Amino acid sequence: MSFWGATVITSLASAIPVVGDQITFWLWGGFSVDNATLNRFFSLHYLLPFIIAGASLVHLAALHQYGSNNPLGTLSTVDKVSFYPYFYTKDLVGWVAFAIFFSVFVYFYPNVLGHPDNYIPANPMSTPAHIVPEWYFLPTYAILRSIPHKLGGVLAIGLVFVSLLALPFIHTSEIRSSNFRPIHKTLFWLLLADCLILGWIGQKPVEDPYVTIGQLASVYFFLYFLVFMPLLGKLESSLIHYSDEENEDAGFEEVRFA
């Protein structure tokens, strides 16, 4: 299963016009997934922890300079808590809890989340009937399968990551907390349910009604990031300013009447 998963994912690069075949050949290190491909991916996975550690240090530096958010989403310089020892202890407890939780799976149940087909030797001449990626890739895989055109599926996957990276720029609301944004809170919970549906669809075969459900779920995923989030933020901000102007006018008339 891992062999065919690597074959399917890396072959997506061939959909890129002009340079797609060259990129696929470079990823494979040959004309198909082979030992060179495994070495490349092993090197990538070896470097990722160091990259994540570096990103964590950058996050801590930014947190030290600008401070963290609060549940109300307001900017306040009155009540502040130092990072050490309060947040340091809190994060350490959370890290230990997660380490214990995942250690149970790693050391005692390593095959719970694995696919049984991974124990079958790879055979390039025999394609599995149903290829399924790891569970954390299922929502993205469902979006890929929802578009019948190969290049369209690749662009959709790219748009998923672009939408997530663009969050600081498309979040146009002046209110950061969802406690004061009931419409946004509803849409967010619908997005969470939508991602769960995409994860469920990603492990199902490509047939009706799973294809239709996956397409509808994919449409809502992109609508949330590209339409609902920026427009709803502008609408809420305009309503806030309109309410402030109404209150100022009412207060001015009361003072003039008095």
Buried (B, 14 or more C-beta within 10 A) or exposed (E): BBBBBBBBBBBBBBBBEEEBEEBBBEBBBEEBBEEEBBEBBEEEEEEEEEEEEEEEEEEEEEEEEEBEEBEEBEEEEEEEEEBEEEEEEEEEEEEEEEEEEEEEEEEEEEEEEEBEBEEEEBEEEEEBEEBBBEEEBBBBBBBBBBBEEBBEBBBBBEBBEEBEEBEEEBBBBEBBBBEBBEEBEEBBEEBEEBBEBBBBBBBBEEEEEBBEBBBBBBEBBBBBBBEBBBEBBEEBBEEBEEEEEEEEEEEEEEEEEE
